[in-house]
Amino acid sequence: MCTMIVEQVAIEGSGKGTSGWFPVRQANVSYDHPFDAPLEHALNIDFVNEAQGPGARVAVELSEASARTLVETILAVLNRAEAGGHLETQISAKLR
């Protein structure tokens, strides 16, 4: 059964697709049936730039355990960067 759980968030970054790098402006995050991963349900993330069409998309399908580990790892890296004074938001604030 489909969960229909989906959220969209505006983001800023870059993604690499089949035609090279493109600006990423949105992430679509869902927990539902994956297209390729051999799982009943997965955390699915599509990094997209809708203004550039369907080729400007990077898709990821993760198991629940992998998604949780990834979130923890992202937060750990950001916390270390913050503690070391390396976050750009901190650097920008110091220059003001």
LINPE-V430821 format. One record per residue. SS is DSSP state (H for helix, E for strand, C for the rest). PHI is phi as a letter, one per 40 degrees, with the letter a starting at -180 (none if undefined). OMEGA is omega as a letter, one per 20 degrees, with the letter a starting at -180 (NA if undefined). Layout:
BEGIN
SS,PHI,OMEGA  SS,PHI,OMEGA
END
This chain:
BEGIN
C,none,r  C,c,a  C,c,a  C,g,r  E,c,a  E,a,r  E,b,r  E,b,a  E,a,r  E,c,r  E,b,r  E,b,r  E,i,r  E,b,r  E,b,r  E,b,r  E,b,a  C,c,r  C,b,a  E,h,a  E,c,r  E,a,r  E,c,r  E,c,a  E,b,a  E,a,r  E,b,r  E,b,a  E,b,r  E,b,r  E,b,a  E,a,r  C,c,r  C,c,r  C,c,a  C,b,a  C,d,a  C,c,a  C,b,r  C,c,r  C,b,r  E,a,r  E,c,a  E,b,r  E,b,r  E,b,r  E,c,a  E,b,r  C,b,a  H,d,a  H,c,a  H,c,r  C,g,a  C,c,r  C,c,a  C,c,a  E,a,r  E,b,a  E,b,r  E,b,r  E,b,a  E,b,r  C,c,r  H,d,a  H,c,r  H,c,r  H,c,r  H,c,r  H,c,r  H,c,r  H,c,r  H,c,a  H,c,r  H,d,a  H,c,r  H,c,r  H,c,r  H,c,r  H,c,r  H,c,r  H,c,r  H,c,r  H,c,r  C,c,r  C,g,a  C,c,a  C,c,a  H,c,r  H,c,r  H,c,a  H,c,r  H,c,a  H,c,r  H,c,a  H,c,a  C,c,NA
END
